Amino acid sequence: MATQPFRQFGTPVAFNSVAGFLHAAPGRMGVLMLSPWGFEEMTIRRGWGTLAATLAEAGLSCLRFDWPGTADSLGASLDITALETWREAVRNAATFLRETTGIDRLCVLGQGIGALLAIEMSHEIKADALVVMAPAREGRAGVRELTAWSAMLASFLRIETEVEGAAVNVMGFTLSKPFADDLARFKLDRTAQQGAPPALLLARPERAGDTDIAEALQARGHAVTVEAYAQYDSFVAHQSTSVVPVEDFKKIAGYLVGLGGMEHRKTSLTPALTSDLAPPAFHERALSFGAAERLHGILCTPTGVSRALVVLVNSGYNPHIGWARMHVTIARQLAERGVSSFRIDCSGLGDSDVAPGASGQLIYTDEQIADIRAALDAVEPLDLGPLLLSGRCSGAYAALQAGAADSRVKAIVAVNSLRLILDPRETFEQMMASGSSSLADYRKRALSLTLLRDLVTFKLPVWTLARKVAPKILGLIAAKIAPYTGALTTIGRLQRALLDQAAGFMARGVKITLVYAENDGGRDELARYFGPMPASGYPHAEVRIITGTEHNMTAPHAQAAILDAISDTVAKLSV
């Protein structure tokens, strides 16, 4: 197991309290990549790594990193109170890229908020080229846009946006009030800059804000080339449907190669790189694991003795940082309680390479379960205590299946598992279409004026509602008669298999904690196979219900409940 193998998605690095990935290449020019923020960054994270790999293949070393207070970098988002903190990160990153690779020419590239900072900082960090992708709106208009986006998404998922100390909360990603105020005051200097580097602007069709930025670049003295960011909308779609804009990335590579980016540098440095982050309360480092060490994870350990280690599994297509950065937050708070963790990206997710020959579906697969067992192989020799697994949604399913197959697993905390076992008659598409709300929630909503309005106005088509509800009703009916039909029906065979799995867990003494949002559809799955009192008869198992949250467990109190469930489960292991 090595910490710095060659990987398509780069070598994990850390510097000045931020985490990132270095994609080394032989060219004279390097590219400093400034990412968008929050939910957009999480959505495009894998594609952002693909852009870095694309540029590295063209001969351009790339450094992509997480802003302070975001993703794997140190700090809590609400503790970041000034935009200057991010500006300092840009300065440090530019120095790091130059000193670790030996490049003598620098391109600064950014998207969203990162694009604005790329423009602003290009002169100070002495950039030789500038690439601006779908820039955010400047000043108050940009903050209003974030706020409006937050309200729209919150309404769709029925989640609260109020978080103490936050001025902006987009799907659990927050900006502090002082930081948002600073961002609202942000305005690009439109006076001519001596030696302004040539700039490529990837502009979204029919976006007035992008036209304004083009004019600002010209006013600053940049020689501006404008290309269409044709695939932007499909790129920033939800992670499961996000399409990497390969043709747009080729435009960037072609532009930089045209500026001499492929010329080889005279010196090539090979410094010792580290991915370690070590604040007082914990220690983190990246570990590559699995076949050919193509999988990525972050090991987080306490400063004292480790009581146990929990592997945190991807939820759906979320990267290892977790929805609303919950895996990072939980990992570091667990370390403060003396518990180690290993937050991982399974094959084809986040910052892990795709398995050779793999294509199509990445979750609810045997490959994902094998990846979890590979993670156990990686951390078992570290002797950090009993091994646990935890995940949400598809990650919960994968954790349960991996735990059932691996005797090293001593406990599992499964959150909002929509499936406890896969029905061979159900396609992946049907599973996704069935939604994440419980039948009880649909019954409650059926009595609401809001649902009636949505049906009457065709905002929610009757067929869509029926497609989500009907399988749940039929599944419960089938489960009711399964004890009488036994192995003669599919549901009977599935129920028997699950009961055998539960008996196996109990025989091994594996502690099982199932955590559900009050209205989560996973509760229907649990009732379908285990009845209205699922933990009765299973002394090793516990079910916890969390109110006031939804399937993603976005609310801070819901994430705290997951943290407590893991901590309490670890405590049971020492009894």
KEFIKE-838850 format. One record per residue: residue in three letters; x negated, y, z of N, C-alpha, C in turn. Coordinates in pm, whole numbers, plus 50000, padded with zeros to 5 digits. Layout:
REM residues N
ALAXYZXYZXYZ/...
//
This chain:
REM residues 575
MET499154988050000500005000050000499125012350000/ALA499235021049901498425033149890499315045349903/THR498735056549942499525068649956499435077649833/GLN498485074949741498315083649626498135075649496/PRO499035066849462498895059549336499335068249219/PHE498975063849099499495070748980500965067348965/ARG501795077648954503225075648938503755085548836/GLN504775081548761505375090548664505885103248731/PHE506395101648854506955113148923505945120449011/GLY504665118048988503625126049050503075120349179/THR502025126849228501375123149353501915131949465/PRO502445126049572502955134349683501825142349747/VAL502085155049774501095163749838501785172449942/ALA500995178050031501495187750128500425198450150/PHE500865210750166499945221850191500745233250256/ASN500135239850351500745251550415502205249150454/SER502485237450512503805233950566504865230850460/VAL504475229850333505445225950232505035212750168/ALA506035205550119505815192650053506055194149904/GLY505355186149826505535187049682504935175149610/PHE504835176349478504255165849393503325172349292/LEU502145166649278501175171349180501135161549064/HIS501315166748944501225158848821499965163348748/ALA498885156048765497585160248712497475157048563/ALA496805165948489496555164148346495255171548311/PRO494675168748195493335174148165493305188348107/GLY494465194348079494465207248011493975218848096/ARG493575229748028493115241848098494255248648171/MET495475247248120496605254248180497355245148276/GLY497765250748391498605243848485499935251048496/VAL500955243848541502295249548552502755248748696/LEU503075260348752503635261148887505145262048874/MET505855252148927507295250848908508045255649032/LEU508905265649014509695271249124511145266849104/SER511605258649194512905252049176514065261149211/PRO515265257349167516465264049218516675260149364/TRP517755264949422517975262849566519185253849591/GLY519085246049700520235239649759520865228649676/PHE522165229649656522905219149588522435217449444/GLU522095228749379521585227849241520255220549239/GLU519395223449335518095216549340518295201649361/MET519185197749453519425183649477519965176749351/THR520855183749281521455178049161520435175349052/ILE519505184749032518555183348920517205178048964/ARG517065174049091515745170549143515035160149056/ARG515775149849016515135139548935514745145048798/GLY515625152948739515305159048610514145168748620/TRP514025175548733512915184848756511595177148755/GLY511605165248816510425156648811510135152048669/THR511185149448592511015145448453510385156548371/LEU510785169248399510165180548330508675181048361/ALA508305179248488506885179348525506135168248453/ALA506735156248445506105145148375505945148048226/THR506955154548168506925158048026505765167747998/LEU505625177748084504555187548065503185181248089/ALA503095172148188501825165348213501415156848094/GLU502375150448031502075142547911501545151247799/ALA501935164147800501445173547699500095179547738/GLY499535175147852498215179747895498215190448001/LEU499395193948056499515204948150499705199648292/SER498765202348382498945198648522500135206448578/CYS500935199748661502125206248717502165204348868/LEU502635214548937502905213549080504345217849103/ARG505135208649158506495212049201506565210149351/PHE507245219049419507255218549564508625222849617/ASP508875219549743510125223149809509955236249884/TRP510905245349868510845258049939510805255750090/PRO510145264350167510195263150313511645262750362/GLY511905253650455513265252250508514185244050422/THR513635237650316514475229450228513805215950205/ALA514605206150167514125192750129513075187750229/ASP511895183350180510905177250268509945187250333/SER510035199950298509165209850360509595212350505/LEU508705218250581508995220750722509965232350739/GLY510635232450855511535243350889512985239950864/ALA513845245850945515295244850924515725256550838/SER516715254350754517125264850659517515277750730/LEU518195276650843518665288650913517545295850985/ASP516365289550995515205296151054514425304450953/ILE514765303050825514115311050721514915324050708/THR514315335150751515065347650762514615358450665/ALA513645355550580513165365750486512695359250357/LEU512975365750246512535360850115511015360650106/GLU510365368750189508905369150190508305355550224/THR509025347450302508545333850335508395325650209/TRP509325327150116509245319749990508185325849898/ARG508035338949903506975345249822505605340149867/GLU505415338949998504145333950049503925319550004/ALA504995311749996504875298049947504405297849801/VAL504865307349721504425308349581502935311349576/ARG502485320849657501055324149660500225311849698/ASN500635305149804499895293349850499885282249745/ALA501025280449677501135269949576500225272849457/ALA500165285449416499305289149303497835286549338/THR497445289949460496075287349504495795272349510/PHE496745264849564496585250349574496415244049437/LEU497245247949341497175242049207495835245149142/ARG495375257449156494085261149096492935253449162/GLU492965252749295491825246849366491785231549355/THR492925225249337492925210549332492735205049191/THR492965213149088492855207948952491735214348871/GLY491315226448910490285233348833490815240548711/ILE492135242348699492685249648584492185264048586/ASP492075269948468491695284048462492775292648397/ARG493915286448363495065293948313496295288748385/LEU497235297848414498405294148495499695298948430/CYS500655289948424502015293548385502895292048509/VAL503745301748534504725300548642506095298948577/LEU506815288648621508095284648560509125283648671/GLY510345288248646511365287248749512765286448693/GLN513665281048775515085280448741515885285948859/GLY517015292448829517875297848933517155308749011/ILE517215307849145516485317349228514985316249199/GLY514525304149171513125302249137512715310149014/ALA513625312148919513315319848799513085334548833/LEU513915340048923513725354048964512375355949032/LEU512015346549121510725347649189509565345549092/ALA509755337148992508705335048892508405348148819/ILE509465355448782509275368348714508585378148808/GLU509135379448930508605389249024507145386649060/MET506775373849077505445370349128504415368349017/SER504845368148893503935364548783502715373848778/HIS502935386848803501815396248798500865394148917/GLU501445392549038500605391249158499735378849155/ILE500275367549106499485355249106498685353548978/LYS498675364248896497865364648774498215353148678/ALA499515351848651499975341548559499635345448416/ASP499295335248335498985337348194500185334448105/ALA501225328748161502455326048087503595324948186/LEU504805327148137506005327248221507125319848149/VAL507805310848220508965303948165510125306148261/VAL511215311748207512385315248287513565306948240/MET514135298948330515225289848295516485293348374/ALA517545296748304518845299248367518715307248496/PRO518215319548488517955327248610519225330348688/ALA519095331048820520215335248905520475350048884/ARG521655354548923521965368848916521165376049024/GLU520795388248996520055396249093520985401849201/GLY520415404049319521075411749422522405406249469/ARG523295415549503524585411749561525405403049467/ALA525255405349337526005397249240525615382549253/GLY524325380049276523875366149293524415359849419/VAL524425367449530524965362149656526465359749643/ARG527175369049576528625367149555528885354649472/GLU528035352249373528195340449289528035327649370/LEU527035327449460526835315949547528035313949639/THR528555324849693529695324149784530935318849712/ALA531145323549590532305318949513532175304149478/TRP530975300049443530715286049411530975277449534/SER530535282349649530745275149775532225273049801/ALA533025283649784534465282749810535135272949714/MET534725273249588535315264349488535035249649521/LEU533775246649550533405232849580534015228149711/ALA534075237149810534655233549940536135230449926/SER536825237949842538245235349819538445221849752/PHE537575218649658537675205949586537485194149681/LEU536495195149771536185184149862536875185449997/ARG537615196450017538325198850142537365198650262/ILE536345207150254535385208250364535325222750411/GLU534925224650534534775237950591533455244050546/THR533455257250527532235264150486531615272150599/GLU532355273950709531835281950820530785273950899/VAL529585279050904528505273350985527865284851061/GLU527715283351191527175293951274525785298151225/GLY525625311051201524345316451159524135316751009/ALA525065310850933524905310050787525785320350717/ALA525185327150620525965336250535526465329050411/VAL525725319050368526085311150251525975296450288/ASN526985288550250526985274250275527565267250153/VAL526685261650072527125254549951526935239649975/MET528035232750003528025218250025527035214150133/GLY526965222150241526075218850351524685224650340/PHE524345230450226523065237350211523285252050248/THR522535256950346522825270050403521685280050385/LEU522085292750380521145303950385521495312350506/SER520495316150584520755324350702521255338150660/LYS521905344950752522415358350722521295368150688/PRO520185368250765519095377350726518505374150588/PHE518375361250556517825357450426518775361750315/ALA520085359350334521065363250233521085378450214/ASP520935385850324520865400450313519645404750233/ASP518535397950257517295400750182517505397650034/LEU518145386350007518415382349868519345392249801/ALA520305397649876521245407349820520555420349781/ARG519425423149844518665435349811517665433249698/PHE517535420649652516515417349551516855423949418/LYS515895430949362516055437249231514705436849160/LEU514685431849039513445431248963512955445148927/ASP511665447148939511035459548895511025459648743/ARG511665469648685511765470248539510765479948476/THR509765484148554508715492548496507675483748429/ALA506985489348331506005481648254504875476748344/GLN504525463948329503465457648407502245455848317/GLN501115460948362499895459548282499515444748273/GLY499275440148151498885426248129499995416248152/ALA501255420348134502385411248153502245399248060/PRO502335387048111502115375248028503295372747933/PRO503065365547824504165361947735505165353347810/ALA506445354747772507505347947847508455340547753/LEU508845328647796509885320847730511115321247819/LEU512245325247764513505325247837514425314847778/LEU514795304847859515815295347819517145300747870/ALA517925306347779519145313547815520365304947789/ARG521315305447881522585298247865523485305947769/PRO524135299047680525015305847585526105313647657/GLU526345325647611527445334047659527355337047809/ARG526155338747861525955342848001525335356748000/ALA526135366748038525675380648032524455382648120/GLY524415375548233523275377248324521955373648259/ASP521955363548171520725359548103520275370348005/THR521245376847942520905387947852520265399347930/ASP520795402148049520215412748134518775409348168/ILE518495396648198517125392748232516205394348112/ALA516705390947994515885392747873515485407347857/GLU516425416447883516125430647874515135434947981/ALA515265429248102514345432448210512925427848175/LEU512805416148117511495411048078510845420147972/GLN511625424547877511085433447774510645446747834/ALA511445451747930511105464447994509805463248074/ARG509535451448129508315449248207507095447248117/GLY507315445947987506195444747895505875430647851/HIS506735420947884506525407247840506905405747693/ALA506115398447619506505394347483507455382547499/VAL508745384747472509775375047510510205366547391/THR510175353447412510765343947318512015338247384/VAL513145338947317514405334047374514835321447300/GLU515085311047376515625298447322516895295047397/ALA517775287547334519025283547398518765272347498/TYR519295273747616519285262947716520535254747689/ALA520495247147582521685240947526522335230647618/GLN521525223447694522045212547777522155216147924/TYR522165229147954522175233448094523375227948170/ASP524565229548115525775225548187525785210748221/SER525325202448129525295188048156524165184448252/PHE523145192948259522015190448349522415192948494/VAL523175203448520523515207048658524835200848702/ALA525365191448623526555184048665526195175448785/HIS527185168648842526915159948958525835149948924/GLN525045146049026523875137549002524195125048922/SER525355118848949525675106348882525945108248734/THR526225120848693526515123548552525515133348491/SER524545138048570523565147648519522765141548404/VAL522635149348298521895144948179520615153148169/VAL519485146448169518195153448158518115160148021/PRO517885173248016517875180447888516555178747813/VAL516365167047758515095163447695514695173447586/GLU515635177347502515305186347393514915200147444/ASP515575204647550515195217547609513805216847671/PHE513495205547735512155203947792511095203947683/LYS511415198247568510465198247456510175212447409/LYS511185221247417510975235247380509935241647470/ILE510005238647600509055244347695507655239047667/ALA507555225747650506245219747623505645225347495/GLY506465226447391505975231647264505505246047274/TYR506235253947351505855268047370504505269047440/LEU504315261347547503065262247623501895256247547/VAL502125245747472501065240047389500645250347284/GLY501615257747233501325268247135500475279547192/LEU500505281047325499665291147391498285285747426/GLY497985273647381496685267647408496675258647530/GLY497845254147571497935245947692497245232547682/MET497015227547561496405214347546494885214647549/GLU494305226647544492845227547549492345221747681/HIS491355212947674490835206647795489985216347874/ARG490105215648006489305224448091487875218948101/LYS486955227948135485545224148140485235215748264/THR485915218748374485675211148498486945204148541/SER486795192148593487925184448643487655180648787/LEU488425185948879488215183549021488945171049067/THR488395164349165489035152549224489025153749376/PRO489745163649429489735165649574490545154949646/ALA490285153249774491085144149856492415151049886/LEU493495144849847494825150649867495505144049986/THR496355151650051497115146150162498585149650146/SER499445141150198500875143950200501365146050343/ASP500425147350437500755148050579501315161750618/LEU502375161350696502905173250764502995169650912/ALA502395177750997502295173851137502575185451231/PRO503835189651242504195199351345504155192551482/PRO504385199851590504245193851723505155181951752/ALA506365181851697507365171951739507315158751661/PHE506675158451544506675146351462505525146951362/HIS505355135651292504335134851187504965128251066/GLU504775134250948505345128650825504255126650721/ARG504415115850644503545113650529504315105250427/ALA503955107250302504595099650194503945085950183/LEU504765075950154504275062450128504845057749995/SER503995052549910504445045849788504505030949818/PHE505525024249771505695010149805506405002849691/GLY506554989749709507204981749607506244977449498/ALA506764970249400505954965549289505294977349218/ALA503984976349198503184986949134503305000149209/GLU503774999449334503915011349419504655022649347/ARG505725018949279506485028749201507595035349280/LEU507835030849406508905036349488508345046349587/HIS509175056149623508715067249707509525067849836/GLY508835070949945509525072950072508705082050162/ILE509365087350265508705095950363508805089250499/LEU507655086250557507585080350690507515091550793/CYS508445091550887508495101650992508345094651126/THR507315098151202507045091351328506965101351442/PRO507315097051563507175105851680505715107651717/THR505425117751797504055119951840503645110051948/GLY504625104252016504335094152117504615080252066/VAL504945071052156505245057252120506575056452047/SER506605048551940507835046551862508655035251921/ARG509935037851949510825027852008511415018551902/ALA511525023351779512135015651670511895023251541/LEU512195016651428512115023351298513365020351218/VAL513975030851162515165029251079514845033250935/VAL515205024650842515075027850699516355034850656/LEU516225047150606517375055050561517495053350410/VAL518615047650366518825043850226519595054650150/ASN519285056350022520005065949938521515064049948/SER522225075149950523685074949938524055078749796/GLY524665069449722524965072249583523705076049509/TYR523775087049433522625091649356521855102649428/ASN522195105349555521455115349632520005110949650/PRO519055120149639517655116549667517445113949815/HIS516235110349852515935106349989516165117250092/ILE516255129850050516505140550146517915139650202/GLY518825133150128520185131350175521095142950139/TRP522405140050137523415150350114523245161150222/ALA523235173750179523085184950272521815183650356/ARG520805176950301519505174950366519615166750495/MET520695158650506520935152050634519865141750671/HIS519285134850572518285124750608517025131150664/VAL516665142950615515505150050669515795154350813/THR516965160550831517335165350964517425153951064/ILE518105143151026518255131651115516905125351145/ALA516045123951045514745117751065513915125451168/ARG513905138551157513075146551248513665147151389/GLN514985146951398515595146651531515445132851596/LEU515455122351514515185109051569513765108351624/ALA512815114451555511435114351601511325121051738/GLU512095131651758512095138251888512655129051997/ARG513435118951957513985109252051513155096452056/GLY511995096751991511095085351997511385074451895/VAL512115077651788512475067751687511855071751552/SER511155062351490510575064651357511625062251249/SER511345067451130512245065251017511455065050887/PHE512065059050787511475058350653512595061350555/ARG512655073750508513705077650414513215074950273/ILE513955066950198513435061450074514285065249954/ASP513635064649839514315065149709514225051349646/CYS515375045249621515375032449549515115034849401/SER514975024249326514595024949184515485034649107/GLY514845043849035515575052848947516285064149017/LEU516115065449149516755076049225515695085649280/GLY516055098249293515155107949354513795108349288/ASP512765105849366511385106849318510735093249294/SER511545082649281511005069349251511105066449103/ASP510115059049053510145054948913511235044548889/VAL511635043348766512635033248727511965019648721/ALA512705009248758512164995748746511954992348599/PRO510884985348564510624981848424511814974548363/GLY512254979148248513354972748178514724975948231/ALA514814984148337516124987248396516864997448310/SER518164996448311519005006148240520385005848302/GLY521095016948290522475017448337522585019548487/GLN523505012548547523885014348686522705012548782/LEU522615021648881521495021448975521915017749117/ILE523205018749148523665015749284524625003749280/TYR524824997749394525594985149404524954974349316/THR523634973449325522904963649245521994955249333/ASP521634943549284520674935049355519304941849361/GLU518984949849259517704956949256517574966349375/GLN518664973249409518614982549522518384974949653/ILE519014963649667518834955449788517374950549795/ALA516814946749682515404942449678514474954049715/ASP514824966249674514004977949709513994980249860/ILE515144978149924515214979950069514324969750139/ARG514324957650090513464947350150511994950450124/ALA511704956850011510324961249985509934972250083/ALA510884980750120510604991050220510294984650355/LEU511024974150389510724966850513509334960750508/ASP508954955450391507604950050375506554960850403/ALA506854973250360505874984050373505704988550517/VAL506794988950594506694994450730506504983950838/GLU506814971350809506674960950913505274960450972/PRO504204961050890502844960150948502474971951037/LEU503244982851033502904994651111503264992951258/ASP504064982751288504394979251427504974991351502/LEU506034996951446506675008551505507955005051580/GLY508144992351608509304988051685510304980351600/PRO511434976151659512444968651586512904976351462/LEU513274969151357513644975151229515164976051215/LEU515634987951178517044990451154517224995251011/LEU518454994350962518824999950832520015009250852/SER520045019950773521205028950777521395035250640/GLY522645037350604522965043950478524425047950479/ARG524775056550385526175060850370526695056550234/CYS527965053050226528625049350101527915037450038/SER527395038849917526705027649854525465023649933/GLY524855033450002523705030350086524075021750204/ALA525305023550255525795015150365526005000850318/TYR526604999450199526794986150142525454979150123/ALA524484986350064523184980350038522474976650169/ALA522624985150272522014982150401522604969450461/LEU523914967850453524554955850508524114943250433/GLN524024944250301523634932450223522154928950245/ALA521304939250250519884936750275519674931150416/GLY520424936550512520324931550649520784917350664/ALA521804913650588522314899850593521284890050537/ALA520454894750444519504885950377518124885950441/ASP517894894650541516544896350594516584895750747/SER515974885450803516014883350948515204893551026/ARG514394901550957513624911951028514524923351076/VAL515694924751016516604935751051517334932451181/LYS517194941351279517794939051410519074947051432/ALA519314957151350520524965251367520814972851238/ILE522074976151217522514983551098523524994051140/VAL523345006251093524335016951110524835020450971/ALA526065016350941526645018250808527705029150815/VAL527575039250730528455050850734529335051350610/ASN530635051650632531605053250523531345043650407/SER531235030950440531005020850337532325017950266/LEU532435022550142533675020450066533855005850026/ARG532764998450019532834984249987531984976550087/LEU532574966050142531824956850227531364944750148/ILE532044942150037531684931349947532214935249810/LEU531554930949705531974934749570532954924649513/ASP534054929849463535064921549398534644919749252/PRO534404907549206533924905549068534904910248962/ARG536174912149001537174916748904537134931848884/GLU536434938948972536424953548968535164958648900/THR535334966948798534164972848731533624984348814/PHE532394988248784531774999548854532605012148830/GLU533105013948710533905025648676535205025848756/GLN535835014348771537055013548851536775016848997/MET535645011949047535275014649185535115029749207/MET534435036549115534225050849128535535058449115/ALA536435053649029537705060549006538665059249123/SER538445049349209539395047049319539295057549428/GLY538265065849425538155076849519537645072649655/SER537465082549742536895079949874537855082949988/SER539115086549957540095089250062540835076550101/SER541295076050225542015064250273543475064850231/LEU544125053350239545555052750209546335061350307/ALA545905061350433546565069650533546485084450496/ASP545335088450440545175102350399546095105550282/TYR546225096250187547135098550076548585099450125/ARG548945091150225550295091950281550525105650345/LYS549515110550418549625123550483549765134550379/ARG548975133550274549015143750170550295143050089/ALA550875131250082552115129750007553235138150066/LEU553135141250195554145149350262553815164150259/SER552695167750196552255181750198552775189350077/LEU553045202150097553485210749987552365212849885/THR551115212149933549975214049842549925203249736/LEU550105190549778550085179649682551265180749586/LEU552435184449639553615186049553553355196749448/ARG552755207849491552435218549396551465213649289/ASP550425206249331549425201349236550055191849135/LEU551025183649178551675174249087552575181748989/VAL553335191549041554285198948957553545207148852/THR552395212948891551625221348798550635213448715/PHE550635200048733549735191048661548265193248694/LYS548005200548806546635201748853546115188048895/LEU547015179748949546695165948982547715157148909/PRO547375151248795548315142848721548785130948804/VAL550055127348784550635116048857549825103448833/TRP549365101348708548605089248676547295088648756/THR546645100248773545405100548849545645096248993/LEU546715101549053547045097849191547385083049199/ALA548175078149104548565063949106547355054849089/ARG546415059049006545215050848981544375049449107/LYS544395059649192543625059149316544355051349425/VAL545685052849432546445047249542546825032549519/ALA547215029149396547725015649369546765004549408/PRO545465005449371544554994549411544434992949562/LYS544565003849635544485003049780545674995549837/ILE546864998349785548064991549833548014976749797/LEU547664973949671547594959949628546534952249705/GLY545424958949736544374952149812544814948449952/LEU545564957350015546044954350151547064943050149/ILE547914942950047548904932050035548194918750014/ALA547204918749925546474906349897545764901250022/ALA545234910550101544534906550222545494900450324/LYS546734905450327547724900250422548034885550396/ILE548034881750268548394867850235547174858850220/ALA545964864950226544744857050208544614845550307/PRO544984847250437544854835850528545674823750488/TYR546724825950409547604814950368547164808650235/THR546474816750153546044811550022544614806350025/GLY543804811450121542434806850136541624808550009/ALA540864798349974539944798949861540664798549726/LEU541984797449727542724797149602542754810749533/THR542514821449609542534834949551541174841549568/THR540904851449482539634858749491539514865949625/ILE540594872449667540554879749793540304870249909/GLY540844858449901540624848550007539174844150013/ARG538574842349896537154838349892536254849649941/LEU536594861949904535814873349950535924874950101/GLN537124873250153537314874350297536514863650372/ARG536514851650318535754840950381534264844050381/ALA533794849550270532374852950260532004863850361/LEU532874873650378532594884350473532634879450617/LEU533584870850647533664865250782532424856850813/ASP531944849650711530714841850731529524851150753/GLN529494862450678528404872050696528444877950837/ALA529644881450884529774886951019529344876751125/ALA529694864251103529274853751197527754852151197/GLY527154853751078525694852851070525014864151146/PHE525554876251132525024887551208525124884851358/MET526284879751401526494877451543525554866651594/ALA525334856251514524444845451556523004850351572/ARG522604859951489521254865651497521144876651603/GLY522294881151655522284891951753522074905551691/VAL522384907051561522214919851492523284929551539/LYS522874941451583523824951551627524364958951505/ILE525674959451493526324965951380527144977751431/THR526874989651379527695001351409528245006651278/LEU529575006651267530245011851148530815025551181/VAL530415035551107530845049351132531705053751013/TYR532895059151044533795063550937534335077450966/ALA534445085650861535255097650870536705093250887/GLU537485100950958538835096850994539675092850873/ASN539525100150762540355097650644539585090750531/ASP538495083850566537685077850461538295064950407/GLY538145062950278538675050950214538015038150260/GLY536835039050319536175027150370536965020550482/ARG537805028250550538625022350657539655012550600/ASP540125015150479541025005650413540314992550383/GLU539064993650338538274981750309538074973550436/LEU537784980250545537584973350672538854966350718/ALA539974973450709541254967450750541664956050658/ARG541314957150531541694947050433541124933350472/TYR539884933450520539214920750547539184916750695/PHE539274926750784539124923450927540344927351011/GLY541374933150949542584936351022542494949651096/PRO543554952951172543624966151236542654968051352/MET542114957251408541144958351519539864950851479/PRO539084956751387537984949451323536874945051417/ALA536644952251528535524948651615535904938251720/SER537204935151730537604925151829537074911551788/GLY536514904651881535934891551852534494892251806/TYR533954904351790532564906151747531854915151848/PRO531344909751956530724917952060529484925552014/HIS528924921551901527734928351850528094940551765/ALA529394942751742529824953051647530614964151716/GLU530534976051657531264987651707531714996051589/VAL532925001751601533445010851498533635024651560/ARG533095034851495533235048651542533955056951436/ILE534925064851479535705073251388535385087851417/ILE535035095351313534655109351326535725118051262/THR536305127051339537345135851287536725148551228/GLY537525155551149537125168651098536015168450996/THR535895157650921534875157150817535385148650700/GLU534565147150597534975139750477533935129350443/HIS534095122950330533265111450294531765114450299/ASN531375126450257529955129950253529375133350390/MET530245134950491529815138550627529035151750624/THR529605161550555528935174350537528845182550665/ALA529865182150748529935190550867528785187450963/PRO528205197651026527115195251120527475185451231/HIS528715185951281529065176751389529125162351340/ALA529425160351210529465146751155528055141151142/GLN527105149651101525715145151094525155142251233/ALA525575150351331525165147651469525715134351517/ALA526925130851470527525117951509526725106251451/ILE526205107851329525365097351270524075095951351/LEU523485107351384522265107251466522505099951598/ASP523615103051663523915096551791524175081651774/ALA524835078051663525105063751638523805055951624/ILE522825061651552521535054851537520815054151671/SER520795065351744520125065651874520735055551970/ASP522055055151975522745045952066522495031452027/THR522425028851897522165015251851520745010951888/VAL519785020151875518405017151918518395013952067/ALA519165021552145519195019152290519715005152323/LYS520675000352244521224986952266520154976152246/LEU519204978852157518174968952128517214966852246/SER517134976952332516204975952445516874970352570/VAL518194967852560518914962452676518664947552690/
//
